Amino acid sequence: MLRRIKIFFIVFLLLLVGAILAALWLLPGTFSAKSTPPEWEVKAARFIRHLATPSHFLKMSNPVRFSPEILAEARHHFADHCATCHANDGSGKTHMGPNFYPPVPDLRNPAIQSMVDGELFYVIHYGIRFTGMPAWGKGLPQEDLESWKLVLLIRHFPNITPKEIAEMKHYNPLTREEREQQEALDQFLSGEDISPPEHHH
């Protein structure tokens, strides 16, 4: 009898917690990406993400050894694929970054830097569902050395230099306006009868 009461109490407690969470979830504005997540939600999401990372990834060490050449490759890759949201310096301060829910994190932040290498790799390779972070990994994880190179770069972000950031700008994707200017210039240089593009300052 006592066991049944305990089970009933646990089920009731779970239902009550579920009802409270559902009520919070359905509050007006819940699905708006404009609000900033409260600190408890950020911490809870990080904890859940950590729990969801398979244990063998948490034990992994980076198979890619640091070298200036490898770091340069990672900077070029990041500038072309990741900087649109994360910024060249990893700060997340871009046109798009703050508009995600949750906002794009600052990769220099101690909360990110304290993640083990395998967890960083897992996030890059598989992405994070229900956020703006896509899965970048191609093929099998053991073949994805590009993501491991990005882990090296993330570790380097707290010490990245202005010179490195300036170099990365050459590898950033062009904006629509820049693309149109480039196409018009290419047409002009190829002899087509058009005016050269105007430069906006």
C-alpha positions in Angstrom: 0.0 0.0 0.0 2.8 2.4 1.0 4.6 1.6 -2.3 1.4 2.5 -4.3 1.2 5.8 -2.4 4.8 6.6 -3.2 4.3 5.8 -6.9 1.1 7.8 -7.0 3.0 10.7 -5.4 5.9 10.6 -7.8 3.5 10.4 -10.8 1.5 13.4 -9.4 4.7 15.3 -8.9 5.9 14.7 -12.4 2.5 15.7 -13.9 2.6 18.9 -11.8 6.1 19.8 -13.0 5.0 19.0 -16.6 1.9 21.2 -16.2 4.0 24.1 -14.9 6.6 23.8 -17.7 3.8 23.5 -20.3 2.1 26.7 -18.9 5.5 28.6 -19.0 6.1 27.2 -22.5 2.7 28.5 -23.8 2.9 32.0 -22.3 2.5 34.8 -24.8 5.9 35.5 -26.5 7.3 32.1 -25.7 8.1 31.4 -29.4 9.6 34.9 -30.0 13.3 34.8 -30.9 13.6 38.5 -29.8 13.7 37.8 -26.1 17.0 37.0 -24.3 17.1 33.6 -22.6 17.2 33.8 -18.8 20.5 32.6 -17.2 18.8 29.5 -15.8 17.7 28.5 -19.2 21.1 28.9 -20.7 22.7 26.9 -17.9 20.0 24.2 -18.2 20.5 24.0 -22.0 24.3 23.7 -21.6 23.9 21.0 -19.0 21.4 19.0 -21.2 23.7 19.4 -24.2 26.6 18.1 -22.1 24.5 15.1 -21.0 23.5 14.5 -24.6 27.1 14.3 -25.8 28.1 10.6 -26.1 30.7 9.8 -23.4 33.3 8.6 -25.9 33.4 12.1 -27.4 34.0 13.6 -24.0 37.1 11.4 -23.7 38.5 12.4 -27.1 41.6 14.5 -27.5 42.3 16.5 -30.6 44.1 14.3 -33.2 45.2 17.4 -35.1 48.5 18.8 -33.8 48.8 22.6 -33.6 51.0 24.4 -36.2 50.8 27.9 -37.6 49.8 26.4 -41.0 47.0 24.3 -39.5 45.8 27.4 -37.6 45.8 29.5 -40.8 43.7 26.8 -42.6 41.2 26.9 -39.7 41.0 30.7 -39.8 40.3 30.6 -43.6 37.6 27.9 -43.1 36.0 29.7 -40.2 36.0 33.0 -42.1 34.2 31.4 -45.0 31.8 29.2 -43.2 31.3 30.4 -39.6 32.0 34.1 -39.3 28.7 35.2 -40.8 27.2 34.3 -37.4 30.2 34.0 -35.1 32.3 37.0 -36.4 36.0 36.7 -37.3 37.0 37.1 -33.7 34.5 34.5 -32.4 32.6 37.2 -30.4 29.2 36.5 -32.1 28.8 40.2 -32.7 27.4 40.1 -36.2 24.3 41.2 -38.0 22.8 37.8 -37.5 24.4 36.5 -34.3 22.3 38.3 -31.7 19.0 37.6 -33.5 19.1 33.8 -32.9 17.4 32.2 -29.9 19.6 31.6 -28.0 22.0 34.3 -29.3 25.2 33.1 -30.9 27.6 32.6 -28.0 31.0 34.4 -27.6 33.4 31.6 -28.3 36.0 33.3 -26.1 33.7 33.0 -23.1 35.0 30.8 -20.2 31.8 28.7 -20.5 32.8 27.7 -24.0 36.5 27.4 -23.4 35.9 25.1 -20.4 34.2 22.5 -22.8 36.5 19.6 -23.5 37.8 19.2 -27.1 35.6 16.3 -27.9 32.4 18.2 -26.9 33.4 21.2 -29.0 34.0 18.8 -31.9 30.6 17.1 -31.4 28.8 20.4 -31.5 30.6 21.5 -34.7 30.2 18.1 -36.4 26.5 17.4 -35.4 25.2 20.9 -34.7 22.6 21.7 -32.0 19.0 20.9 -32.7 16.4 23.8 -32.2 19.2 26.4 -32.4 20.8 28.2 -35.4 23.9 25.9 -35.1 23.9 23.6 -38.2 25.8 20.3 -38.5 29.0 21.0 -40.4 30.5 17.6 -40.3 30.7 15.7 -43.6 31.1 11.9 -43.6 32.1 9.9 -40.5 33.3 11.7 -37.4 36.7 10.0 -37.5 37.2 11.4 -41.0 36.3 15.0 -40.1 39.6 16.7 -39.5 38.2 20.1 -40.6 36.1 20.2 -37.4 39.1 19.3 -35.3 41.1 22.2 -36.8 38.2 24.5 -35.9 38.5 23.2 -32.3 42.1 24.4 -32.3 41.0 27.8 -33.6 38.3 28.1 -30.8 41.1 27.5 -28.3 43.1 30.3 -29.9 40.2 32.9 -30.0 41.0 34.4 -26.6 44.5 35.3 -28.0 43.7 36.0 -31.6 45.5 39.1 -33.0 44.2 42.1 -34.9 46.4 41.0 -37.8 44.8 37.5 -37.9 41.3 39.1 -37.8 42.2 41.5 -40.7 43.5 38.5 -42.7 40.3 36.6 -42.2 38.2 39.4 -43.8 39.6 38.4 -47.2 37.9 35.0 -46.8 34.4 36.2 -45.6 31.5 35.6 -48.0 30.6 38.6 -50.1 27.4 40.5 -49.3 24.7 40.7 -52.0 25.8 44.3 -52.8 29.4 43.3 -53.1 28.5 40.4 -55.3 26.5 42.6 -57.6 29.3 45.1 -57.8 31.8 42.3 -58.6 29.5 40.8 -61.3 29.1 44.3 -62.9 32.8 44.9 -62.8 33.5 41.5 -64.3 31.0 42.2 -67.1 32.6 45.7 -67.7 36.1 44.2 -67.8 35.0 41.5 -70.3 34.0 44.2 -72.7 30.2 44.3 -72.2 28.7 47.7 -72.9 27.8 48.7 -69.3 28.9 51.3 -66.9 31.4 50.2 -64.2 29.7 49.8 -60.8 29.5 52.7 -58.4 31.3 52.4 -55.1 29.5 53.4 -52.0 31.4 54.9 -49.2 
